[in-house]
Structure formats: C-alpha cells, structure tokens
Amino acid sequence: MAKLDRYLFREFTQSFLATLIVLLVVSLGGVMADLLGNIADGRIPAGLLISQLGLQLLNYLPVILPLALMLGLLLSFARLYRDSEMPVLTGIGVGPGRMLKPFLMLVVPVVGLIGALSLWLGPWADRTSERMIEHANRSLVVAGLDAGKFTMLPNGSVIYIGGISADGTKLQRVFVQRQEDNRLDVVTARSGEMFFEGHRDRYMRLNQGFRVEGPLEVGRDYNLMRFDSNEFALPDRADVRAETDPELLPTLALLGDKRADANAQLHYRLTPPLLALAFALIALPLARSSPRQARYGRIMLGFLAYLVGMNLMYIGTQALSDGKVPGMLGLWWLTLPLLAFGLWTYLRDGHMARSRTKAS
C-alpha cells in the first residue's frame, strides 16, 4: 500500500471511529432511558437490562453507522481542505479518482457491516429480545421476586415470598401489601402461582390465606376474610408480537411473503447500506471549501441531508405497508436516485479539479 493511501485511510478511519463513538454514547443514553421506563412500568424485568441494551443497540446500528460514516468523511475531508493539504494533493495530480482506493477501503467494509446488521443481525436481535422478554415475563425469578426479601412492584405493591420454585411460577408463604383509594389491603397466603389471560394480562393467584382490608387513615372500617383462592393483577408486560410479524422474520423468509407489510420490511432492511454508500459518495464534494472557510456549515448540511433521507425511508416504508405505493417500486425511488446523485457529484468534483489543474 502506498504511503498516501495509508495516510488517507488512517485519516478517514480515525474520523469515522471518533464520530461513531460520540453517536453511540448519545444513542446509548436514549435506549437506556426507554428501557428504564419499561422496567419502571413493569413491562420488562430488571434482570434483562444489560442483555436488552445490547440487543436494542444492534437494531439501532444500521441507522447510526451511515451517519457516522458520512460525518467522519466530512470531518476528515474538511480538515484536509482547512490545512491546505487538498490543494497540494490536487496540484500534484491526486484527485478524487486517486483517492478512491483509500476511500473504498473504509466505505466497503462499513457498508458491508451495515448490510449484515440490517439484513441478519438486527432481525436476529429482535427475535432474541422478544423470546427473552416472553420467557422472563413467565418467571417471577427473572422478574426480580427473590425468596426471603421484600420487593416493591411498579404499581406500588409490596410483596414478600418465603419460597419459590425453580421455574419461578410456584410460591410459598406469600405476603402482599397494596394501597388503593385510601384503603390498605394486606394479604397472606400459604402458596401461590402466576397465570396469564390474553397476551399481556398477568395475574397472581394466592391459595389458603387471610386478607385484611381497611382505611389508610384513622378509622374502624376493616374487613377480615379467609379465602381458599384470591387473585390480583400484576403490572402489564410488554406487548408480545406474533411469530409471523414481518419485523421478526428472517430476511430470506420475507422474499416469498406476499403481504404488503412484509414487502415493506424487506425494503426497509435493504435501504440502509445503499443510503450509507450514497451519503459517503456525497461527502467529498460536500466538504470542498477554501482554507479559511468555516467547515461546520457543510457538516450541518450533510446532517440535514441524512435526516431527510432517513425520514423518507420511514415514510416510504409506512406507505408500502399501507399499500399506498406499488410493491414493485419499493424504496428504489429513494435509493437509486440518491446513489446516482452521489456518484455524479463525486465524479463531477474530480472533473472540476482536473479542469482547474489544466487551466493553471
């Protein structure tokens, strides 16, 4: 590899990695906030926080990586222009065509990674996350109810379990305290179990126990009862999607699926790597500037172009799913013109640079 190629490849890679780290930190905070909100509502067990964070991040990477690639290239090219290195390289005959090799050395692996994440790893992470949450919501062990300690549920109830079975569904020596409408409800039971109704409703059934219910403030309006069976609702769990949901299906399974939402999901997975390549091609001509010109205005312009492209992808996917766009058209109306525009601007930038060199 020539020294110039090594130098440019190192500049491109360093800027890309630095941008990616910043975007990952920002995205990680947003994903963490969403997960903590679901955990606080009792929809996702707290024990799944780290695993769900990693799986959700795999779903976000096909959206983050194209932006990191474009901004990283913009920053590296802008620095070359600012430090007058690009005019020197142009003066010795190094144009965009000569830069294509170190440029593609970074772009091709990143686009390939985005394709793998979008077509394979992302759907796999989605399916794995769904199975983990489904399994965890059926086990009180994973939900954070440990034997021998008091636990506060997201709805404000306090529960104590003396013993719990290995599969997390059978309980022994249960104490539950609930508060509702200024009334205090205390229940003790010899045993209990968890059961389901529908896709989201979870209930706890207590057997052979006592229940005392009375005012939270001063008063004598108490009710005391003995029961053979007493049921109460647990906090709603996260929505459970069907196995035929296109978002959970492997990409190969979508190819033969005639449903409109399956076709929309297929094009949604094909689009991110193509958009990443188009944005990368636009980076060089977009970064062109004089040494004293501010470089951050071009970066903001590139960021706005990314936002427009991604929003059109989401809007187009929804239109495909609703049947408002012909299935054969897919999202090609977005990706192909953008790729053609990126290639044209890249080649045109090189042509202009060669013309100025000959004129001088």
C-alpha positions in Angstrom: 0.0 0.0 0.0 1.4 3.4 -0.9 2.2 5.9 1.8 -0.5 8.3 0.5 -3.1 5.5 0.7 -2.1 4.6 4.2 -2.2 8.3 5.3 -5.7 8.9 3.8 -7.1 5.6 5.1 -5.8 6.4 8.6 -7.4 9.9 8.4 -10.7 8.6 7.2 -10.8 5.7 9.8 -9.9 7.9 12.8 -12.6 10.5 12.0 -15.2 7.7 11.4 -14.4 6.0 14.7 -14.4 9.2 16.7 -17.8 10.2 15.2 -19.1 6.7 15.8 -18.1 6.7 19.5 -19.9 10.0 20.0 -23.1 8.9 18.3 -23.0 5.6 20.2 -22.8 7.3 23.5 -25.8 9.6 22.6 -27.8 6.7 21.3 -27.0 4.5 24.3 -28.5 7.1 26.6 -31.7 7.2 24.6 -32.0 3.4 24.5 -31.2 3.2 28.2 -33.9 5.7 29.1 -36.5 3.8 27.1 -35.5 0.5 28.8 -35.6 2.0 32.3 -39.0 3.4 31.6 -40.3 0.0 30.6 -38.7 -1.6 33.6 -40.2 1.0 35.9 -43.6 0.2 34.4 -43.1 -3.5 35.0 -43.2 -4.3 31.3 -39.6 -5.6 31.1 -37.9 -7.4 34.1 -34.9 -5.5 35.5 -32.7 -8.6 35.2 -32.8 -8.2 31.4 -31.4 -4.6 31.3 -27.9 -5.4 30.0 -29.0 -8.0 27.5 -31.8 -5.9 26.2 -29.5 -2.9 25.9 -27.1 -4.8 23.7 -29.8 -6.3 21.5 -31.5 -3.0 21.1 -28.2 -1.4 20.1 -27.8 -3.9 17.3 -31.1 -2.7 15.9 -30.0 0.9 16.0 -26.6 0.4 14.4 -27.9 0.3 10.8 -29.3 3.8 11.4 -26.2 5.2 13.3 -23.4 3.8 11.1 -24.4 5.7 7.9 -24.5 9.0 9.8 -21.1 8.2 11.4 -19.6 7.3 8.1 -20.7 10.4 6.3 -19.8 12.8 9.2 -16.5 11.1 9.7 -15.6 11.5 6.0 -16.9 15.1 6.0 -14.6 15.9 9.0 -11.6 14.3 7.5 -12.0 16.0 4.1 -12.8 19.3 5.8 -9.5 19.0 7.8 -7.6 18.3 4.6 -9.1 21.4 3.0 -8.6 23.6 6.1 -4.9 22.6 6.4 -4.4 23.2 2.6 -3.5 19.6 2.1 -6.2 19.1 -0.6 -4.9 21.9 -2.8 -1.4 20.4 -2.6 -2.7 16.9 -3.5 -4.7 18.4 -6.4 -1.6 20.3 -7.6 0.4 17.0 -7.9 -2.4 15.3 -9.7 -4.1 13.5 -6.8 -7.9 13.9 -7.4 -10.9 12.0 -6.3 -10.1 9.2 -8.6 -6.7 8.7 -6.9 -8.4 8.9 -3.5 -10.9 6.2 -4.4 -8.8 3.3 -3.2 -8.3 4.5 0.5 -11.9 5.8 0.3 -13.3 2.4 -0.6 -11.0 0.6 1.9 -13.1 2.2 4.6 -16.5 2.5 2.9 -16.9 -1.0 1.6 -16.3 -2.8 4.9 -18.6 -0.3 6.7 -21.4 -0.7 4.1 -21.0 -4.5 4.3 -21.3 -4.3 8.1 -24.4 -2.2 7.8 -25.9 -4.7 5.3 -25.1 -7.6 7.7 -26.7 -5.8 10.6 -29.8 -4.7 8.7 -30.4 -8.0 6.9 -29.3 -10.5 9.5 -28.1 -9.4 12.9 -30.8 -6.8 13.5 -33.8 -9.2 12.9 -32.0 -11.9 14.9 -31.6 -9.5 17.8 -35.2 -8.5 17.6 -36.3 -12.2 17.7 -34.0 -13.0 20.6 -35.1 -10.0 22.6 -38.8 -11.0 22.1 -38.1 -14.5 23.2 -36.2 -13.4 26.3 -38.9 -11.0 27.4 -41.6 -13.6 26.8 -39.7 -16.1 28.9 -38.9 -13.7 31.6 -42.5 -12.5 32.0 -43.5 -16.0 32.7 -40.9 -16.4 35.5 -41.1 -14.4 38.8 -37.5 -15.3 39.4 -36.3 -13.3 36.4 -38.9 -10.6 37.2 -36.9 -9.8 40.4 -39.0 -11.5 43.0 -36.5 -13.3 45.3 -37.3 -15.6 48.1 -36.7 -14.2 51.6 -36.9 -10.5 50.8 -39.4 -7.7 50.4 -39.9 -6.4 46.8 -41.8 -3.3 45.7 -43.7 -3.8 42.4 -44.0 -0.9 39.9 -47.7 -0.4 40.8 -46.7 0.4 44.4 -47.5 -3.0 46.0 -45.0 -4.7 48.3 -44.6 -8.5 48.2 -42.7 -11.0 50.3 -42.1 -14.6 49.2 -40.8 -17.2 51.6 -40.1 -19.8 48.9 -40.2 -20.0 45.1 -40.0 -23.0 42.7 -37.1 -23.5 40.3 -39.2 -22.4 37.3 -40.4 -19.2 39.1 -44.1 -19.9 38.9 -45.0 -21.5 42.2 -44.7 -19.6 45.5 -44.8 -20.5 49.2 -45.6 -18.3 52.3 -46.7 -15.1 50.5 -47.3 -11.6 51.9 -48.7 -8.8 49.8 -49.5 -5.2 50.8 -51.4 -3.0 48.4 -52.8 0.5 48.6 -55.7 1.9 46.6 -58.2 4.7 47.1 -57.0 5.4 50.6 -57.6 1.8 51.6 -54.8 -0.6 52.8 -55.0 -4.2 51.7 -52.8 -6.9 53.4 -52.9 -10.5 52.2 -51.1 -13.5 53.5 -51.2 -16.9 51.9 -49.7 -20.4 52.2 -49.0 -20.7 48.5 -49.5 -19.0 45.2 -48.8 -19.1 41.4 -48.7 -16.8 38.4 -51.1 -17.3 35.4 -51.9 -15.5 32.2 -55.0 -14.2 30.4 -54.6 -13.0 26.8 -51.2 -11.7 25.6 -50.4 -9.1 28.2 -52.5 -9.7 31.4 -50.7 -11.4 34.2 -52.3 -12.4 37.5 -51.1 -13.9 40.8 -53.4 -16.5 42.4 -52.9 -16.9 46.2 -54.2 -20.0 47.9 -55.3 -20.7 51.5 -54.8 -17.3 53.2 -56.2 -14.3 55.0 -57.0 -10.8 53.8 -57.3 -7.7 55.9 -58.6 -4.5 54.3 -59.1 -1.2 56.0 -58.7 2.6 55.9 -55.3 4.1 55.4 -56.0 6.8 57.9 -57.8 6.7 61.3 -61.0 4.6 61.2 -62.6 1.2 62.1 -63.9 0.2 58.8 -62.0 -3.1 58.5 -62.8 -6.2 56.6 -61.3 -9.6 57.6 -61.7 -12.7 55.5 -60.3 -16.1 55.0 -60.0 -17.4 51.4 -59.2 -20.6 49.5 -58.2 -18.6 46.4 -57.6 -14.9 45.8 -56.4 -13.3 42.5 -54.9 -9.9 41.7 -53.3 -8.4 38.6 -49.6 -7.8 38.1 -48.3 -4.9 36.1 -48.8 -5.2 32.3 -45.9 -6.9 30.5 -44.5 -5.6 27.2 -46.5 -6.2 24.0 -46.0 -9.7 22.6 -45.7 -9.8 18.8 -46.8 -12.8 16.8 -44.2 -15.1 15.3 -45.5 -14.1 11.8 -44.7 -10.4 12.4 -42.5 -9.3 9.5 -40.2 -7.5 11.9 -39.3 -10.8 13.5 -39.0 -12.9 10.3 -35.6 -13.7 8.8 -34.8 -11.7 5.6 -35.0 -14.9 3.4 -38.5 -15.6 4.7 -39.6 -12.2 3.6 -38.7 -12.9 -0.1 -41.6 -15.2 -0.6 -44.1 -13.3 1.6 -46.9 -11.6 -0.4 -48.1 -9.4 2.4 -47.6 -5.7 1.9 -46.1 -5.1 5.4 -43.6 -8.0 4.7 -42.5 -6.3 1.4 -42.2 -3.0 3.3 -40.0 -4.7 5.9 -37.8 -6.3 3.2 -37.1 -2.9 1.5 -36.6 -1.3 4.9 -33.7 -3.7 5.5 -32.2 -3.3 2.1 -32.2 0.5 2.2 -29.6 1.4 5.0 -26.5 0.0 3.2 -27.4 1.7 0.0 -28.1 5.0 1.7 -24.7 4.7 3.5 -22.9 4.3 0.2 -24.8 7.3 -1.3 -24.0 9.5 1.7 -20.3 8.5 1.6 -20.1 9.5 -2.1 -21.6 12.9 -1.3 -19.1 13.6 1.5 -16.1 14.6 -0.7 -17.8 17.2 -2.9 -19.8 18.5 0.0 -16.6 19.0 2.1 -15.0 21.2 -0.6 -14.1 24.5 0.9 -11.4 27.2 1.0 -8.7 27.1 3.8 -10.4 30.0 5.7 -13.9 28.9 5.2 -15.8 27.5 8.2 -16.2 23.7 7.9 -19.1 23.2 10.3 -21.7 24.6 7.9 -21.1 21.8 5.4 -21.3 19.3 8.2 -24.7 20.6 9.3 -25.8 20.5 5.6 -24.7 16.8 5.5 -26.6 16.1 8.7 -29.8 17.6 7.3 -29.4 15.5 4.1 -29.1 12.4 6.3 -32.3 13.4 8.2 -34.2 13.9 5.0 -33.0 10.6 3.6 -33.9 8.6 6.8 -37.3 10.3 7.1 -38.1 9.5 3.5 -37.1 5.9 4.2 -39.5 5.7 7.2 -42.3 7.4 5.3 -41.8 5.2 2.3 -41.8 2.1 4.5 -45.1 3.1 6.1 -46.6 3.9 2.7 -45.5 0.5 1.3 -47.0 -1.2 4.4 -50.3 0.6 3.9 -50.4 -0.3 0.2 -50.2 3.4 -1.0 -47.0 2.6 -3.0 -46.8 -0.2 -5.5 -44.9 -3.2 -4.1 -42.6 -3.4 -7.1 -41.5 0.2 -6.7 -40.4 -0.5 -3.1 -37.9 2.1 -1.8 -35.9 2.1 -5.1 -37.4 5.6 -5.8 -35.3 6.8 -2.9 -32.1 4.8 -3.1 -31.4 4.6 -6.8 -31.7 8.4 -7.5 -29.6 9.2 -4.3 -26.9 6.7 -5.4 -26.9 8.2 -8.9 -26.6 11.7 -7.5 -23.8 10.7 -5.1 -21.8 9.1 -7.9 -22.4 12.1 -10.2 -21.3 14.6 -7.6 -18.2 12.6 -6.8 -17.2 12.3 -10.5 -18.1 15.9 -11.2 -16.0 17.0 -8.3 -13.0 15.2 -9.8 -13.6 16.6 -13.3 -13.7 20.1 -11.9 -10.5 19.6 -10.0 -8.7 18.3 -13.2 -10.0 21.2 -15.3 -8.6 23.8 -12.9 -5.3 21.9 -12.8 -5.0 22.0 -16.6 -6.1 25.7 -16.7 -3.3 26.7 -14.4 
